Amino acid sequence: MITHDASGRSGASAFVGVTALRKSFDGTMALQGVSFDVALGTTVSLLGPSGCGKTTMLRSIAGLETPNAGRIRIGDTVVFDSEGRVNLSPETRQVGMVFQSYAVWPHMTVAENVGFPLKIRRVAAREIEARVADVLALVGLAGLGGRPATNLSGGQQQRVALARAIVHEPRLVLFDEPLSNLDAKLREQMRTELKLLQSRLGFTAIYVTHDQAEALALSDNVVVMNHGLIEGMAPPKELFAHPTTPFVANFLGFDNMFDGKVEWVGAAGNGDAKPALGDGAPLPIGVTVGTDVTLRCFWRGGAAPSVGEPMILAFRSERVTLGLPAGQDDPGTNRCDGNVEACVYVGTYQDYLIQAGPIRVRAVGPGDSTFGQGERVSVSIKPDDCRVFSRKKFPEWRGLGER
Ligand code: ATP
């Protein structure tokens, strides 16, 4: 379990503690005071768009980058502390690292590559042989030790890199986009294998990626970064269902986002009883987007908003239902009609763009759905699938743009 308090100090019980880390490169602030913890035996993903500071964070933990300020602790060892002038060398930090580029040495065999971390630690040759054989079996490369490392496929080379990172039983394994050079199918397979391996061996891991599926699949906790800062930090399911900021929502697939204003709070004037607030209970509100589309949704952000307050409303395209016959929606579902502007067939599903009055809605339909361009179609979205953020809290938010 990650702990992270508002003061920016990380919790004492964690295995890895990163506190108020700052790093700039020639005036570019890559890390602007980042703090997070990683509990023993868990995996934390650092997720975010290109340039948000993920790799700088990872390299700082490995000792390959020297931060300007802050503190990093691994186990009982403070490996970096700007105030205490501590900066341990990478070799003494006892971490394993797997890079995107595999970084497999071409002039060595598979076994020599994997055994190298043991060799530089002066482990006896016989023991190296045994441990290399064990770890090659673990990563599915049994019997390939004698091969030149370059005579392997990309996926196999990445397994060599993984074996080399874990052979000396490091207390922490750092992954820098390790699967992004692999094709989509192999990436999914390796993702599952990596997860299995981590749970079998129980190492603590920090995993850098810009791929949300990878982060959600592999991690106990996900840290979402943006411009050198942490935007959100939570277990995958929590973050996916209840993103804490518009940026996190958009990055995690809330691809319909609209500016709007609160039309009503607690009761729609249509017989809704005004609910008692308290215990963080979701409060029904109506948010008007465009000029006249009012969507019923739930406010979970603490003190009730007032009528007229500007809001950002978000929902996922895959939560939109198209063409449901009238009367078949669940009670309370938002429903309007629109015209199909575009549809793109992607095999198992189809992407739709629907112009519904003043708003343009992205929707995902089944692969065999048959709504054609220009067709009139009903659009349904449940209040529970909408997320709302106060515009006052996020005045700068302008969206991630087309992705
Ligand atoms: P990507 O996913 O593209 O690898 P990232 O989230 O890992 O991106 P970083 O590589 O950590 O981001 O970079 C963060 C910022 O620091 C970027 O603006 C980048 O250009 C800058 N930066 C990183 N390394 C250097 C360097 N050695 N010299 C100058 N600027 C750098």
Boltz pocket constraint, residues with backbone or C-beta under 6 A from the ligand:
constraints:
  - pocket:
      binder: B
      contacts: [[A, 25], [A, 26], [A, 28], [A, 29], [A, 30], [A, 48], [A, 49], [A, 50], [A, 51], [A, 52], [A, 53], [A, 54], [A, 55], [A, 56], [A, 57], [A, 210]]
      max_distance: 6.0
